[in-house]
Amino acid sequence: MPAYACTRYLISGYACTRQEWQKAMKLDIILEEEEEGTYSVHCPALKGCHSQGKTREEALKNIQEAIDLYLEVSREMAEKVAKGQPKSTLVEIAV
């Protein structure tokens, strides 16, 4: 396994699956009802992560997808950085 690859997932120091790790991460979002009755939503912890929907449920589903994509791109960028530094290891932690 290359040095930059993720070697394990941890929740409170215990090994877990990727699915368990993803479920452990909790982020606050702000959901706002617009004047025309639609909803806008954003995640303050993830700069630029915004979405919207015609209903509250659709907006929440859309922000979940936006967060997943944001984290996927962030992960890819981190892998590129770690790959370029031979003594670096990319390790994921649950927060």
C-alpha angles and dihedrals in degrees: 000000000000117000091245095055121103107256101188148352121236135196113185089338096309125115115248142165123271090251092054090047093052091050090052093060111090124186131185117234132188116227117192129185110223125218092257091055098258123119133237122196137183140175110229092199092060109057111227095009104136137145142162143205144190089242135029090250093050092049091051091048090048094049090050089055091045091051092048091051092044091053092045092054091044089052092051091050091049091050090054091050093047092045090056092055111063096202094050126104123193110221125177123214131187117239 
